[in-house]
Amino acid sequence: MITFVAGFVALVVCLRAFFHPSARRAGVAVAVVVLLAIAVIAGPSGLVLTKVIGRLALPMGLVWVAVVVVTAWHIARRHVVAARWSGAAVVVLTLLGNDPLGQWLMQRLEAPYQADPFAEAAFDVVIVLGGGASGAPHAHYELSPSGDRVLLGARLWHAKSTPLLIATGTKIAGFQDQFDNLLATRTIWRDLGVDDDAIVVIDDTRTTGEEAAACAKLVRDRGFKRVGVVSSAWHLRRAMRLFAREDFGGAVVVPLAADHRGAPTWEGFFSVVPVGQGAWLQQKAVWELLGAATAR
């Protein structure tokens, strides 16, 4: 942060020097040197500096730098109104792409779901909500960014925490990409050594609400008494509200968290520079909050 403030002040001073009489430029030059020295001494170095530069070179980082320069230019030229607007743009862009802020929002969603899934008593069945698998440019499948869901299901089966795994999630009509999540999940589980007769797939579950309804019917029909529900930790708040609305015939339904994204970390100026990952985390968090608010 010291680097950012010192560098910004130095930028403003340089711009003011450029637009002011030469008599002031000697003192201005000294101020710039001092400020830049502070920035170098207090700022990141080595690999950290390389990563900071890398962030600044990314699309969002480049836009951010451009807006910062424009703001400094307006300040130097005493364009008060323009400086306020561009300064506001710097603040908004910094917040929208802020990694620690996105992690903090995720942490708020994940806080109730920190329990160790492997410390739970055994389940009759473990349901793994869809979204953990993706296609690949070759004949095989890959784990998606939420793929820890699929992996946790397989690990629980191998740990003998459950004799049966249920996969949900199907194609949504109207989308061009008709990826078969159920086939992908089943294939990955087989590759990980899960017995085929230990896998059940539920079709026609396009949303979390539909997944909850279909799973509740299956649990009632088979008389299961203890059920685990695996999903991303940040998704469980909304998922468990929807599962709580369904009739599971008296079965105990336990959330099992995977794919944690919380635990915000502050790395100084490195964390100030906005990145797409920060925006993605915030988008996911807001999506979950909107879903919970609308009970969907």
C-alpha positions as CSV (number, residue, x, y, z in Angstrom):
1,M,0.0,0.0,0.0
2,I,2.9,2.4,0.8
3,T,4.2,1.7,-2.7
4,F,0.8,2.5,-4.3
5,V,0.4,5.8,-2.3
6,A,4.0,6.9,-2.9
7,G,3.9,6.0,-6.5
8,F,0.6,7.8,-7.0
9,V,1.8,10.9,-5.3
10,A,5.0,10.8,-7.4
11,L,2.9,10.5,-10.5
12,V,0.8,13.5,-9.6
13,V,3.9,15.6,-8.8
14,C,5.5,14.7,-12.1
15,L,2.4,15.7,-14.0
16,R,2.1,19.0,-12.1
17,A,5.7,19.7,-12.8
18,F,5.1,19.2,-16.5
19,F,2.3,21.8,-16.5
20,H,3.9,24.4,-14.3
21,P,6.7,26.9,-14.7
22,S,10.3,25.6,-14.8
23,A,11.2,27.5,-11.6
24,R,9.3,25.0,-9.6
25,R,10.7,21.9,-11.3
26,A,13.8,21.7,-9.2
27,G,11.9,21.3,-5.9
28,V,9.4,19.0,-7.7
29,A,12.2,16.8,-8.9
30,V,13.6,16.3,-5.4
31,A,10.1,15.4,-4.1
32,V,9.7,12.9,-6.9
33,V,13.1,11.3,-6.2
34,V,12.2,11.0,-2.4
35,L,8.8,9.5,-3.1
36,L,10.1,7.0,-5.6
37,A,12.9,6.0,-3.2
38,I,10.2,5.3,-0.5
39,A,8.2,3.3,-3.0
40,V,11.3,1.2,-4.0
41,I,12.4,0.6,-0.4
42,A,9.0,-0.1,1.1
43,G,7.6,-1.9,-2.0
44,P,7.8,-5.5,-3.1
45,S,11.0,-7.0,-4.5
46,G,12.2,-10.2,-6.2
47,L,9.5,-12.7,-7.1
48,V,6.8,-10.7,-5.4
49,L,7.6,-7.7,-7.6
50,T,7.5,-9.9,-10.6
51,K,4.0,-11.1,-9.7
52,V,2.9,-7.5,-9.1
53,I,4.1,-6.5,-12.5
54,G,2.4,-9.6,-13.9
55,R,-0.9,-8.6,-12.4
56,L,-0.5,-5.0,-13.7
57,A,0.0,-6.5,-17.2
58,L,-3.2,-8.5,-17.2
59,P,-6.3,-7.0,-18.9
60,M,-8.0,-5.7,-15.7
61,G,-4.6,-4.5,-14.3
62,L,-3.9,-2.5,-17.5
63,V,-7.3,-0.9,-17.4
64,W,-6.8,-0.1,-13.7
65,V,-3.4,1.5,-14.4
66,A,-4.9,3.6,-17.2
67,V,-7.6,4.9,-14.9
68,V,-5.1,5.7,-12.2
69,V,-3.0,7.7,-14.6
70,V,-6.0,9.5,-15.9
71,T,-7.0,10.4,-12.3
72,A,-3.5,11.6,-11.5
73,W,-3.6,13.7,-14.7
74,H,-6.9,15.3,-13.8
75,I,-5.6,16.1,-10.3
76,A,-2.4,17.7,-11.7
77,R,-4.5,19.8,-14.0
78,R,-6.9,20.7,-11.2
79,H,-9.9,19.2,-13.1
80,V,-11.9,18.7,-9.9
81,V,-15.0,17.2,-11.3
82,A,-13.2,14.9,-13.7
83,A,-10.8,13.9,-11.0
84,R,-13.7,12.9,-8.8
85,W,-15.3,10.8,-11.4
86,S,-12.1,9.0,-12.5
87,G,-11.1,8.6,-8.8
88,A,-14.5,6.9,-8.2
89,A,-13.8,4.7,-11.1
90,V,-10.4,3.7,-9.6
91,V,-12.2,2.8,-6.3
92,V,-15.0,0.8,-8.0
93,L,-12.5,-1.1,-10.2
94,T,-10.3,-1.8,-7.3
95,L,-13.2,-3.2,-5.3
96,L,-14.7,-5.2,-8.1
97,G,-11.5,-7.0,-8.8
98,N,-10.2,-7.3,-5.3
99,D,-9.1,-10.8,-4.4
100,P,-9.3,-10.5,-0.6
101,L,-12.8,-9.0,-0.8
102,G,-14.0,-11.9,-2.9
103,Q,-12.4,-14.4,-0.5
104,W,-14.0,-12.7,2.4
105,L,-17.4,-12.9,0.9
106,M,-16.8,-16.6,0.2
107,Q,-15.7,-17.1,3.8
108,R,-18.9,-15.6,5.0
109,L,-20.9,-18.2,3.0
110,E,-18.6,-21.1,4.0
111,A,-18.3,-20.3,7.7
112,P,-21.1,-22.8,8.9
113,Y,-19.6,-25.6,6.8
114,Q,-16.1,-26.2,8.2
115,A,-16.6,-29.7,9.7
116,D,-14.3,-32.5,8.5
117,P,-16.4,-34.8,6.2
118,F,-14.2,-37.8,7.2
119,A,-15.0,-37.3,10.9
120,E,-18.7,-37.9,10.3
121,A,-20.4,-41.1,11.1
122,A,-21.0,-43.4,8.1
123,F,-23.8,-42.6,5.6
124,D,-26.3,-44.8,3.8
125,V,-25.7,-42.7,0.7
126,V,-23.8,-39.6,-0.3
127,I,-25.3,-37.2,-2.8
128,V,-22.8,-35.2,-4.9
129,L,-24.4,-32.2,-6.5
130,G,-23.6,-31.5,-10.2
131,G,-21.1,-29.1,-11.6
132,G,-17.8,-30.9,-10.7
133,A,-16.9,-32.3,-14.1
134,S,-16.2,-30.8,-17.5
135,G,-15.3,-31.8,-21.0
136,A,-11.9,-32.0,-22.6
137,P,-10.5,-31.6,-26.1
138,H,-9.8,-35.4,-26.1
139,A,-11.9,-38.4,-25.4
140,H,-11.7,-38.2,-21.6
141,Y,-13.2,-35.9,-19.0
142,E,-11.7,-33.4,-16.5
143,L,-12.6,-31.9,-13.2
144,S,-14.1,-28.5,-13.4
145,P,-13.1,-25.6,-11.1
146,S,-15.6,-27.1,-8.6
147,G,-14.2,-30.6,-9.2
148,D,-13.3,-31.2,-5.5
149,R,-17.0,-32.2,-5.2
150,V,-16.4,-35.2,-7.4
151,L,-13.1,-36.1,-5.8
152,L,-14.5,-35.8,-2.2
153,G,-17.3,-38.2,-3.2
154,A,-14.8,-40.8,-4.4
155,R,-12.6,-40.3,-1.3
156,L,-15.6,-40.9,1.0
157,W,-16.5,-44.1,-0.8
158,H,-12.9,-45.4,-0.6
159,A,-12.9,-44.4,3.1
160,K,-16.0,-46.6,3.5
161,S,-18.0,-43.6,4.8
162,T,-20.7,-44.6,2.3
163,P,-21.5,-47.7,0.2
164,L,-23.4,-45.6,-2.4
165,L,-22.8,-42.4,-4.4
166,I,-25.5,-40.4,-6.2
167,A,-24.6,-38.0,-9.0
168,T,-27.0,-35.2,-10.1
169,G,-27.1,-32.5,-12.7
170,T,-28.2,-32.8,-16.3
171,K,-28.3,-30.8,-19.5
172,I,-30.3,-27.6,-19.7
173,A,-32.4,-27.2,-22.8
174,G,-31.7,-24.0,-24.6
175,F,-28.0,-23.9,-23.9
176,Q,-25.7,-24.6,-26.8
177,D,-23.3,-26.6,-24.7
178,Q,-25.1,-29.9,-24.0
179,F,-22.4,-31.4,-21.9
180,D,-23.4,-34.6,-20.0
181,N,-22.3,-34.0,-16.4
182,L,-23.7,-37.3,-15.2
183,L,-21.7,-39.4,-17.8
184,A,-18.6,-37.4,-17.0
185,T,-18.9,-37.8,-13.2
186,R,-19.6,-41.5,-13.5
187,T,-16.6,-42.0,-15.8
188,I,-14.3,-40.1,-13.5
189,W,-15.5,-42.1,-10.5
190,R,-14.9,-45.3,-12.4
191,D,-11.4,-44.1,-13.3
192,L,-10.8,-43.4,-9.6
193,G,-11.7,-47.0,-8.7
194,V,-15.3,-46.6,-7.5
195,D,-17.4,-49.7,-8.3
196,D,-20.0,-49.2,-11.0
197,D,-22.7,-50.7,-8.8
198,A,-22.0,-48.1,-6.1
199,I,-23.0,-45.3,-8.5
200,V,-26.5,-44.0,-9.0
201,V,-27.3,-41.1,-11.4
202,I,-30.4,-38.9,-11.2
203,D,-31.6,-37.4,-14.5
204,D,-33.7,-34.3,-15.1
205,T,-32.2,-32.2,-12.3
206,R,-31.2,-28.9,-13.9
207,T,-31.3,-26.7,-10.8
208,T,-30.4,-27.2,-7.1
209,G,-34.1,-27.1,-6.3
210,E,-34.8,-29.9,-8.7
211,E,-31.8,-31.9,-7.3
212,A,-33.2,-31.6,-3.8
213,A,-36.7,-32.8,-4.9
214,A,-35.4,-35.7,-6.9
215,C,-33.0,-36.8,-4.1
216,A,-35.7,-36.6,-1.4
217,K,-37.9,-38.9,-3.5
218,L,-35.1,-41.4,-3.9
219,V,-34.2,-41.3,-0.2
220,R,-37.9,-42.0,0.7
221,D,-38.3,-44.8,-1.8
222,R,-35.1,-46.6,-0.6
223,G,-35.6,-45.9,3.1
224,F,-32.2,-44.3,3.7
225,K,-31.8,-43.0,7.2
226,R,-28.5,-41.0,7.0
227,V,-27.7,-38.9,3.9
228,G,-24.6,-36.8,3.1
229,V,-24.8,-33.9,0.6
230,V,-21.5,-32.9,-1.0
231,S,-21.2,-29.5,-2.7
232,S,-18.8,-26.5,-2.8
233,A,-18.7,-25.0,0.7
234,W,-19.8,-21.6,-0.7
235,H,-22.9,-23.3,-2.3
236,L,-24.0,-25.3,0.7
237,R,-25.9,-22.5,2.4
238,R,-28.3,-22.2,-0.5
239,A,-28.4,-25.9,-1.2
240,M,-29.2,-26.9,2.4
241,R,-32.1,-24.4,2.5
242,L,-33.6,-26.0,-0.6
243,F,-33.0,-29.6,0.8
244,A,-34.6,-28.5,4.1
245,R,-37.9,-27.7,2.2
246,E,-38.2,-31.3,0.9
247,D,-39.5,-34.4,2.7
248,F,-36.7,-36.9,3.2
249,G,-38.9,-39.3,5.2
250,G,-37.2,-38.6,8.5
251,A,-33.7,-39.1,7.2
252,V,-30.8,-37.1,8.7
253,V,-29.3,-34.9,6.0
254,V,-25.7,-33.7,6.6
255,P,-23.8,-31.1,4.5
256,L,-20.3,-32.1,3.4
257,A,-18.2,-29.3,2.2
258,A,-15.7,-29.3,-0.6
259,D,-14.0,-26.7,-2.8
260,H,-13.3,-24.0,-0.1
261,R,-12.5,-20.6,-1.5
262,G,-12.5,-18.4,1.7
263,A,-9.6,-17.5,4.1
264,P,-8.8,-14.0,2.8
265,T,-5.2,-13.1,2.7
266,W,-3.7,-9.6,2.4
267,E,-0.5,-9.3,0.5
268,G,0.0,-5.5,0.4
269,F,0.1,-3.8,-3.0
270,F,-0.2,-7.2,-4.7
271,S,-3.7,-7.5,-3.2
272,V,-4.7,-4.0,-4.3
273,V,-4.3,-4.6,-8.0
274,P,-7.6,-5.9,-9.3
275,V,-7.7,-9.3,-11.1
276,G,-10.3,-11.5,-12.8
277,Q,-10.1,-14.1,-10.0
278,G,-11.3,-11.5,-7.5
279,A,-14.2,-10.5,-9.7
280,W,-15.1,-14.2,-10.2
281,L,-15.2,-14.9,-6.5
282,Q,-17.4,-11.9,-5.9
283,Q,-19.7,-12.9,-8.7
284,K,-20.0,-16.4,-7.3
285,A,-20.7,-15.1,-3.8
286,V,-23.4,-12.6,-5.0
287,W,-25.0,-15.3,-7.2
288,E,-25.3,-17.6,-4.1
289,L,-26.7,-14.7,-2.0
290,L,-29.3,-13.9,-4.7
291,G,-30.2,-17.5,-5.0
292,A,-30.7,-17.8,-1.2
293,A,-32.8,-14.6,-1.2
294,T,-35.1,-15.8,-3.9
295,A,-35.2,-19.4,-2.6
296,R,-33.9,-20.8,-5.9
